[in-house]
């Protein structure tokens, strides 16, 4: 039996997502039968001292403050991008040209033009590529996908209704971080958390055909991080609401906001079909709610499916039934699927082409808010 290959990984970014991805790179080989060995070779961050400490704490062999050195290193096989959005395109394109497999945090880019360049780069280089929309790999959401494909909610989908709500910038004294500036982020709540909703809508229901949207920036200036007495302009959306239609005729309705006090990370959706419905709440992520019209009259209503059985997606690799998993496990699932795809040199979803389709929807949403009109594409 031939020996498994070893993939050396270079991760770029030491913040929140850098920690989440680092944990996943460590855990995936321990819980999943990967087609390759993993070597956590290098982590890169802007601050040399911070990055050195991160390497020791998170399990990386070495650290650097130069992402170009990671990309140019012939010993690196996979580049994992966890940087602010404005750096995604440059790093991903360079990594693809260097022949590396590329995993990139969402949103793929700041706009469709950047995303198109990234898609073209990975296409030309013929490297495996993936966008880290980790919620596709929540077992309950993956189960919902299976049920929808099996026709358990009906032959026709009528509605996709979702809300992603947080409150972390609800205080107007919160500083002007990069996520609140379009030159770094591209958009605000739309790209930060709305990208997840759009990806799930496409994953579960289908391609989106038209959108009509409105948005608001509630706090239009904020204190600078380095100099609190000076304020800077916020030029991205704090909240966005969208209605639209899928190509298959289903209606789209979602809201994203970072001003919902008391909501730390609430992602909820409901999908209604011709003979049933499914509903999900990330704050109770081990459950999927299911309703079917075939139930006897008087015995209907939504039922809770506890998604912890070995037959459920990804669950067999973890704990016995009833033993819950959490947010961090979705990244482990993502890494496991990505590594196996790299080993087999095959496509894995969502890939950069999906990221581009998501970005085109977001661009259309932003055009709709400016023009105050419906955008069909």
C-alpha positions in Angstrom: 0.0 0.0 0.0 1.6 3.3 -1.1 2.5 5.8 1.6 0.3 8.8 2.1 1.7 12.1 0.9 2.5 14.9 3.4 1.1 18.3 2.8 3.0 21.3 4.3 0.6 24.1 5.2 1.3 27.9 5.4 -1.4 29.9 7.2 -1.5 33.6 6.8 -3.3 35.5 9.6 -3.1 35.2 13.4 -6.5 36.7 14.4 -9.8 35.1 15.2 -10.0 33.1 12.0 -6.3 32.2 12.2 -7.0 30.6 15.6 -10.1 28.8 14.3 -8.2 27.4 11.3 -5.1 26.5 13.3 -7.3 24.4 15.6 -8.8 22.7 12.6 -5.5 21.8 11.0 -4.4 20.2 14.3 -7.7 18.3 14.9 -8.6 17.1 11.4 -5.9 14.4 11.2 -6.8 13.2 14.7 -10.5 12.6 14.0 -10.8 12.0 10.2 -9.1 9.5 7.9 -7.3 12.0 5.7 -5.7 11.0 2.4 -2.5 12.9 3.4 -0.4 13.7 6.5 -0.5 17.3 7.6 2.5 19.4 8.6 1.7 22.8 10.1 4.8 24.4 8.7 4.4 28.2 9.0 2.1 30.9 10.2 2.4 34.5 9.0 1.3 37.7 10.6 2.1 41.4 10.4 3.6 41.7 13.8 6.7 39.5 14.2 6.5 39.1 18.0 2.8 38.4 18.0 3.2 35.9 15.2 6.1 34.1 17.0 3.9 33.7 20.1 1.0 32.5 18.0 3.2 29.8 16.4 4.1 28.4 19.7 0.6 28.6 21.1 -1.3 27.3 18.1 1.2 24.6 17.0 3.0 25.9 14.0 6.7 25.0 13.4 7.8 28.5 12.4 6.6 32.1 12.0 7.2 34.9 9.6 5.9 38.4 8.9 6.3 38.1 5.1 3.4 36.3 3.3 5.4 36.3 0.1 8.0 34.1 1.7 5.3 31.6 2.5 4.0 31.6 -1.0 7.5 31.3 -2.5 8.6 28.5 -0.3 8.8 25.4 -2.5 8.2 23.2 0.6 4.7 24.7 1.1 1.9 22.8 -0.6 -1.2 24.6 0.8 -1.8 28.3 1.5 -4.6 29.1 3.9 -5.6 32.8 3.8 -7.2 34.3 7.0 -6.3 38.0 6.4 -8.5 41.1 6.0 -10.5 41.0 2.8 -8.3 43.5 0.9 -5.4 41.0 0.9 -7.3 38.0 -0.3 -6.9 38.5 -4.0 -3.1 39.4 -4.1 -2.2 36.4 -1.9 -4.5 33.9 -3.5 -3.4 34.8 -7.0 0.3 34.6 -6.0 -0.2 31.3 -4.3 -2.0 29.8 -7.3 0.7 31.0 -9.7 3.2 29.3 -7.3 1.3 26.0 -7.7 -0.2 25.9 -4.2 -3.6 24.7 -3.3 -5.5 27.6 -1.8 -8.1 27.9 1.0 -9.4 31.4 1.5 -11.7 32.8 4.2 -15.0 34.4 3.1 -15.9 36.6 1.5 -13.6 35.6 -1.4 -13.0 39.3 -2.4 -14.1 42.9 -2.0 -16.0 42.9 -5.3 -16.7 40.7 -8.3 -13.7 42.1 -10.3 -11.3 40.9 -7.7 -13.1 37.6 -7.4 -12.9 37.1 -11.2 -9.1 37.5 -11.2 -8.9 35.0 -8.4 -11.0 32.5 -10.3 -9.0 33.0 -13.4 -5.7 32.4 -11.5 -6.7 29.1 -10.0 -8.2 28.0 -13.3 -5.0 28.7 -15.1 -2.9 27.1 -12.4 -5.2 24.1 -12.1 -4.9 24.1 -8.3 -7.5 22.9 -5.9 -9.2 25.9 -4.3 -11.9 26.5 -1.7 -13.7 29.3 0.1 -14.2 28.7 3.8 -17.9 28.9 4.2 -17.8 26.6 7.2 -21.6 26.6 7.9 -22.1 24.3 4.9 -20.5 21.7 7.1 -22.7 22.1 10.2 -24.1 18.5 10.4 -27.7 19.8 10.7 -27.3 22.1 7.6 -25.7 19.3 5.6 -28.7 17.1 6.7 -31.1 19.7 5.6 -29.4 19.7 2.2 -29.8 15.9 2.0 -33.5 16.1 2.9 -34.2 18.9 0.4 -32.5 16.9 -2.4 -34.5 13.8 -1.4 -37.7 15.8 -1.8 -38.7 15.6 1.9 -39.9 19.2 1.8 -41.5 18.8 -1.6 -40.8 19.0 -5.3 -40.9 22.8 -5.2 -39.3 25.3 -2.8 -41.4 28.4 -2.0 -39.4 30.4 0.5 -35.9 30.9 1.9 -36.1 33.3 4.9 -33.1 34.0 7.0 -31.6 36.4 9.5 -28.0 36.8 10.7 -27.8 39.1 13.7 -24.9 40.2 15.9 -24.4 43.2 18.2 -20.6 43.6 18.5 -20.6 47.2 17.0 -23.8 48.3 18.6 -21.9 50.6 20.9 -21.1 53.9 19.0 -17.8 54.1 21.0 -16.5 51.0 19.3 -13.4 51.9 17.3 -13.1 52.2 13.5 -11.7 48.7 12.8 -10.9 47.4 9.3 -14.3 45.7 9.0 -15.9 49.2 9.1 -13.9 50.6 6.1 -14.8 49.7 2.5 -11.2 49.9 1.3 -10.4 46.9 3.5 -13.7 45.0 3.8 -15.5 45.9 0.6 -18.8 45.9 2.5 -20.0 45.8 6.1 -22.6 43.4 7.5 -23.3 42.2 4.0 -19.9 40.8 3.3 -19.0 39.9 6.9 -22.1 37.8 7.7 -24.4 38.2 4.7 -21.9 36.3 2.6 -22.7 33.2 4.7 -26.5 33.7 4.2 -26.1 34.0 0.4 -23.8 31.0 0.3 -26.3 28.9 2.3 -29.2 30.1 0.1 -27.4 29.0 -3.0 -26.3 25.7 -1.4 -29.8 24.8 -0.1 -32.2 26.3 -2.7 -30.3 27.3 -5.9 -29.0 30.2 -7.8 -30.4 33.7 -7.2 -32.0 35.6 -10.1 -32.9 39.0 -8.7 -32.6 41.2 -5.6 -34.0 44.3 -4.2 -32.3 45.7 -1.1 -32.0 48.5 1.4 -29.2 49.2 3.9 -28.3 51.7 6.7 -25.2 52.9 8.5 -26.5 53.7 11.9 -23.2 55.1 13.3 -21.5 57.1 10.6 -18.2 57.9 12.3 -16.2 56.2 15.0 -13.1 56.8 17.1 -9.8 55.7 15.5 -8.2 52.7 17.2 -4.8 54.5 17.6 -6.2 58.0 18.5 -9.5 57.8 20.3 -10.0 61.6 20.2 -10.1 61.5 16.4 -13.1 60.0 14.5 -13.1 58.4 11.1 -15.9 57.8 8.6 -17.8 54.5 8.5 -18.5 53.8 4.8 -20.0 50.3 4.9 -23.4 49.0 5.9 -24.3 48.3 9.5 -27.4 46.4 8.4 -28.9 45.2 5.1 -32.3 43.8 4.2 -32.9 41.9 0.9 -35.8 40.4 -0.9 -35.5 38.6 -4.2 -36.1 35.5 -6.2 -34.3 32.3 -7.1 -34.1 31.0 -10.7 -36.4 28.1 -9.6 -39.1 30.6 -8.6 -38.6 30.4 -4.8 -38.7 33.7 -2.9 -35.6 35.1 -1.1 -35.9 37.2 2.1 -33.0 37.9 4.5 -31.6 40.5 6.9 -28.1 40.9 8.2 -27.2 43.3 11.0 -24.5 43.9 13.6 -26.8 46.1 15.6 -29.1 43.5 17.2 -28.4 44.0 20.9 -28.5 40.6 22.7 -27.7 38.6 19.5 -24.1 37.5 19.6 -24.1 35.2 16.6 -27.7 34.3 15.7 -28.0 32.7 12.3 -31.5 31.4 11.6 -33.2 30.2 8.5 -36.4 28.5 7.4 -37.1 26.9 4.1 -40.7 26.2 3.0 -41.5 23.7 0.3 -44.6 22.2 -1.3 -44.9 19.4 1.3 -42.8 20.5 4.2 -40.4 22.8 5.9 -37.0 22.8 7.6 -35.7 25.4 10.1 -32.3 26.0 11.7 -30.8 28.1 14.5 -27.1 28.3 14.9 -27.4 29.0 18.6 -28.9 25.5 18.8 -26.7 24.0 16.0 -27.2 20.4 16.9 -30.9 20.5 16.0 -32.8 20.7 12.7 -36.5 21.4 12.9 -38.7 19.6 10.3 -42.4 19.8 9.4 -44.2 17.6 6.8 -47.7 18.0 5.5 -48.1 14.2 5.3 -48.4 13.9 9.1 -51.9 13.1 10.4 -54.1 16.0 11.2 -53.8 16.9 14.8 -50.4 15.3 15.0 -48.5 17.8 12.9 -46.2 20.6 14.0 -42.4 20.9 13.8 -40.3 18.1 15.2 -36.8 18.5 16.5 -34.2 16.2 14.9 -31.2 15.9 17.2 -28.4 15.7 14.6 -25.9 13.5 16.6 -26.5 10.1 15.1 -23.6 8.3 13.3 -25.7 8.3 10.1 -25.8 12.1 10.1 -23.2 14.0 8.1 -19.7 14.2 9.8 -21.0 13.0 13.2 -19.6 9.5 13.1 -16.1 10.9 13.5 -17.0 12.5 16.8 -18.9 11.4 19.9 -21.7 8.9 20.7 -25.4 10.0 20.0 -26.5 12.9 22.1 -23.0 14.3 22.7 -23.0 17.7 21.1 -20.5 19.4 18.8 -19.8 23.1 18.4 -18.7 25.9 16.2 -15.1 24.8 15.9 -16.0 21.4 14.5 -17.3 23.0 11.3 -13.8 24.2 10.5 -12.4 20.7 11.1 -15.0 19.3 8.7 -13.9 22.0 6.1 -10.2 21.2 6.5 -10.8 17.4 6.2 -12.8 17.8 3.0 -10.3 20.2 1.6 -7.3 18.0 2.3 -8.9 15.0 0.7 -9.8 17.0 -2.3 -6.2 18.2 -2.6 -4.9 14.7 -2.3 -7.3 13.5 -5.0 -6.7 16.6 -7.2 -10.5 17.1 -7.4 -12.9 20.0 -7.1 -14.4 20.7 -3.6 -17.3 23.1 -2.9 -17.6 25.9 -2.2 -14.8 26.8 -4.5 -13.6 30.1 -5.9 -16.3 30.0 -8.6 -18.9 29.8 -5.8 -17.2 32.7 -4.1 -17.5 34.7 -7.3 -21.2 33.8 -7.6 -21.7 34.9 -4.0 -19.8 38.1 -4.7 -22.0 38.9 -7.8 -25.1 38.6 -5.6 -23.5 41.0 -3.0 -22.5 43.4 -5.7 -26.1 43.4 -7.0 -27.4 44.0 -3.5 -25.1 47.0 -3.1 -26.2 48.3 -6.5 -29.8 47.9 -5.5 -29.3 49.9 -2.3 -27.7 52.7 -4.3 -30.2 52.8 -7.1 -33.2 51.9 -4.9 -34.4 49.4 -7.6 -34.6 45.7 -8.3 -31.4 44.2 -9.9 -31.8 41.2 -12.2 -28.8 39.2 -13.2 
